[in-house]
Amino acid sequence: MIFPLEELIKYQGNMYEITCAASRRSYQLSKLGGDEVENNGGKVVSLAARQIFTGKVKFMFPPNAENAAAAAY
């Protein structure tokens, strides 16, 4: 799957937060690898975005941490 542009266009939340979350999740996927990454042709950014937009992976920011990166779980 290519990057989920429809979901990105429909997204009504904070664009900076979703970008940080996708970036962090992409990094995790690149380090962990696995079947899901292989099935997506090694394209971790589009996989991370799809996981976040579909709710498979949730993200949150630590309270009162202005410069902290998003934590994906």
N, CA and C of each residue as an Amber inpcrd file, in Angstrom:
protein
   219
   0.8440000  -1.1900000   0.0000000   0.0000000   0.0000000   0.0000000
   0.8800000   1.2400000   0.0000000   0.4810000   2.2240000  -0.7710000
   1.1800000   3.4940000  -0.7680000   0.7310000   4.3010000   0.4430000
   1.3200000   5.4600000   0.6250000   0.9680000   6.2990000   1.7660000
  -0.5240000   6.6110000   1.7420000  -1.2130000   6.4760000   2.8760000
  -2.6780000   6.6680000   2.9270000  -3.0800000   8.1390000   2.8640000
  -3.0690000   8.7120000   1.6540000  -3.3530000  10.1380000   1.4860000
  -4.7780000  10.5130000   1.8580000  -5.7470000   9.6440000   1.5630000
  -7.1420000   9.9680000   1.9040000  -7.2990000  10.1650000   3.4100000
  -6.7010000   9.2750000   4.1820000  -6.7860000   9.3910000   5.6370000
  -6.0940000  10.6510000   6.1290000  -4.9680000  10.9830000   5.5010000
  -4.2340000  12.1910000   5.8800000  -5.0600000  13.4410000   5.5950000
  -5.7380000  13.4790000   4.4620000  -6.5690000  14.6300000   4.1030000
  -7.7510000  14.7690000   5.0590000  -8.3400000  13.6450000   5.4590000
  -9.5010000  13.6600000   6.3590000  -9.1290000  13.9170000   7.8100000
  -7.8600000  13.7560000   8.1460000  -7.4210000  13.8710000   9.5400000
  -7.6680000  15.2790000  10.0770000  -8.3380000  15.3640000  11.2100000
  -8.7010000  16.6550000  11.7950000  -7.8570000  17.0290000  13.0170000
  -6.9580000  16.1460000  13.4220000  -6.1510000  16.4010000  14.6140000
  -4.9310000  17.2570000  14.3140000  -4.0240000  17.2680000  15.2610000
  -2.8020000  18.0390000  15.1670000  -1.8440000  17.3590000  14.1870000
  -1.5190000  18.0310000  13.0880000  -0.6810000  17.4490000  12.0410000
   0.7490000  17.2050000  12.5450000   1.2420000  18.0620000  13.3970000
   2.5870000  17.8750000  13.9500000   2.6450000  16.5950000  14.7780000
   1.6320000  16.3640000  15.5990000   1.6160000  15.1670000  16.4330000
   1.5710000  13.8950000  15.5950000   0.7270000  13.8580000  14.5790000
   0.6090000  12.6570000  13.7610000   1.8970000  12.4250000  12.9740000
   2.5680000  13.5010000  12.5740000   3.8470000  13.3690000  11.8690000
   4.9160000  12.8010000  12.7950000   4.9780000  13.3010000  14.0150000
   5.9410000  12.7770000  14.9940000   5.6560000  11.3120000  15.3110000
   4.3970000  10.9700000  15.4620000   4.0180000   9.5880000  15.7720000
   4.3950000   8.6590000  14.6250000   4.1240000   9.0720000  13.3930000
   4.4640000   8.2430000  12.2320000   5.9730000   8.1030000  12.0840000
   6.6920000   9.1610000  12.3590000   8.1430000   9.1160000  12.2860000
   8.7150000   8.1430000  13.3200000   8.2160000   8.2300000  14.5300000
   8.6860000   7.3420000  15.6000000   8.3280000   5.8830000  15.2930000
   7.1200000   5.6550000  14.8170000   6.6930000   4.2890000  14.4920000
   7.5010000   3.7380000  13.3140000   7.8120000   4.5850000  12.3460000
   8.6380000   4.1620000  11.2150000  10.0100000   3.7020000  11.6840000
  10.5710000   4.4520000  12.6110000  11.8650000   4.0730000  13.1800000
  11.7740000   2.7160000  13.8830000  10.7160000   2.5210000  14.6740000
  10.5310000   1.2430000  15.3630000  10.4230000   0.1010000  14.3610000
   9.6340000   0.2880000  13.3250000   9.4450000  -0.7550000  12.3200000
  10.7440000  -1.0700000  11.5830000  11.5390000  -0.0400000  11.3050000
  12.8010000  -0.2760000  10.5960000  13.7700000  -1.0810000  11.4510000
  13.7210000  -0.8870000  12.7520000  14.6020000  -1.6360000  13.6560000
  14.0790000  -3.0480000  13.9110000  12.7620000  -3.2110000  14.0170000
  12.1770000  -4.5070000  14.3440000  12.0340000  -5.4120000  13.1220000
  11.7380000  -4.8220000  11.9700000  11.5140000  -5.6200000  10.7660000
  10.2790000  -6.4900000  10.9310000  10.2920000  -7.6730000  10.3470000
   9.1890000  -8.6070000  10.4950000   8.4120000  -8.8120000   9.2160000
   7.4540000  -9.7270000   9.2970000   6.6500000 -10.0940000   8.1320000
   5.8370000  -8.9310000   7.5880000   5.2870000  -8.1360000   8.4830000
   4.4370000  -7.0280000   8.0300000   5.2500000  -6.0190000   7.2140000
   6.4840000  -5.7650000   7.6360000   7.3620000  -4.8560000   6.8960000
   7.7260000  -5.4750000   5.5490000   8.0590000  -6.7620000   5.5350000
   8.3930000  -7.4510000   4.2880000   7.2060000  -7.4630000   3.3240000
   6.0100000  -7.7120000   3.8540000   4.8050000  -7.7360000   3.0180000
   4.4740000  -6.3730000   2.4370000   5.0100000  -5.3170000   3.0370000
   4.7840000  -3.9560000   2.5550000   5.9730000  -3.4740000   1.7150000
   6.8030000  -4.4030000   1.2740000   7.9360000  -4.0520000   0.4280000
   9.0110000  -3.2650000   1.1450000   9.0680000  -3.3660000   2.4750000
  10.0660000  -2.6400000   3.2540000   9.7540000  -1.1630000   3.4380000
   8.5860000  -0.7310000   3.0440000   8.1960000   0.6840000   3.1380000
   7.6040000   0.9540000   4.5150000   8.4720000   1.3580000   5.4300000
   8.0480000   1.5070000   6.8220000   7.2090000   2.7580000   7.0620000
   7.4050000   3.8130000   6.2880000   6.6410000   5.0510000   6.5140000
   5.1700000   4.8480000   6.1800000   4.8890000   4.2440000   5.0310000
   3.4910000   4.0220000   4.6660000   2.8410000   3.0200000   5.6170000
   3.5930000   2.0160000   6.0550000   3.0710000   1.0350000   7.0110000
   2.7690000   1.7060000   8.3470000   3.6830000   2.5350000   8.8150000
   3.4740000   3.2450000  10.0850000   2.2460000   4.1440000  10.0060000
   2.1100000   4.8840000   8.9160000   0.9560000   5.7760000   8.7550000
  -0.3340000   4.9750000   8.7390000  -0.3440000   3.8740000   8.0100000
  -1.5560000   3.0380000   7.9460000  -1.9010000   2.5010000   9.3340000
  -0.8960000   2.0510000  10.0930000  -1.1410000   1.5320000  11.4360000
  -1.7290000   2.6000000  12.3500000  -1.2500000   3.8050000  12.2360000
  -1.7440000   4.8950000  13.0850000  -3.1570000   5.3070000  12.6780000
  -3.3880000   5.4930000  11.3740000  -4.7070000   5.9270000  10.9150000
  -5.7940000   4.8830000  11.1400000  -5.4430000   3.5960000  11.1020000
  -6.4390000   2.5520000  11.3260000  -6.6270000   2.2420000  12.8040000
  -5.7880000   2.8030000  13.6640000  -5.9170000   2.5690000  15.0990000
  -5.2110000   1.3160000  15.5810000  -4.4850000   0.6370000  14.6960000
  -3.7350000  -0.5460000  15.1200000  -2.6480000  -0.1590000  16.1140000
  -2.0780000   1.0190000  15.9080000  -1.0630000   1.5580000  16.8110000
  -1.5880000   2.8850000  17.3430000  -1.5820000   3.0470000  18.6220000
  -2.0090000   4.2970000  19.2530000  -0.7740000   5.1180000  19.5850000
  -0.9380000   6.4070000  19.6890000   0.1870000   7.2510000  20.0930000
  -0.2700000   8.2310000  21.1550000   0.6920000   8.6600000  21.9370000
   0.4140000   9.6430000  22.9810000   1.6850000  10.4210000  23.2540000
   1.5290000  11.5760000  23.8330000   2.6650000  12.3770000  24.2340000
   2.6930000  12.4290000  25.7540000   3.8740000  12.3220000  26.3340000
   3.9550000  12.4230000  27.7910000   3.4540000  13.7940000  28.2410000
   2.7390000  13.8530000  29.3480000   2.2360000  15.1490000  29.8270000
   3.3860000  16.0940000  30.1770000   3.2210000  17.3490000  29.8030000
   4.1840000  18.4030000  30.1160000   5.5720000  18.1470000  29.5560000
   5.6760000  17.4370000  28.4730000   6.9740000  17.1890000  27.8460000
   6.9730000  17.8530000  26.4750000   7.3180000  19.1300000  26.4550000
   7.2280000  19.9120000  25.2330000   8.1260000  19.3880000  24.1260000
   9.3100000  18.9080000  24.4570000  10.2530000  18.4940000  23.4300000
  10.3710000  16.9750000  23.3030000   9.5150000  16.2270000  23.9580000
   9.5840000  14.7600000  23.8980000   8.9610000  14.2550000  22.6070000
   9.5220000  13.1840000  22.0990000   8.9650000  12.5650000  20.8860000
   7.7420000  11.7560000  21.2520000   6.9020000  11.4980000  20.2760000
   5.6980000  10.7010000  20.4860000   6.0790000   9.2800000  20.8350000
   5.3120000   8.6930000  21.6930000   5.5160000   7.2870000  22.0430000
   4.4490000   6.4670000  21.3380000   4.8600000   5.5660000  20.4980000
   3.9060000   4.6760000  19.8240000   3.9130000   3.3480000  20.5430000
   2.7470000   2.7950000  20.7500000   2.6610000   1.4910000  21.4190000
   1.6170000   0.6500000  20.7630000
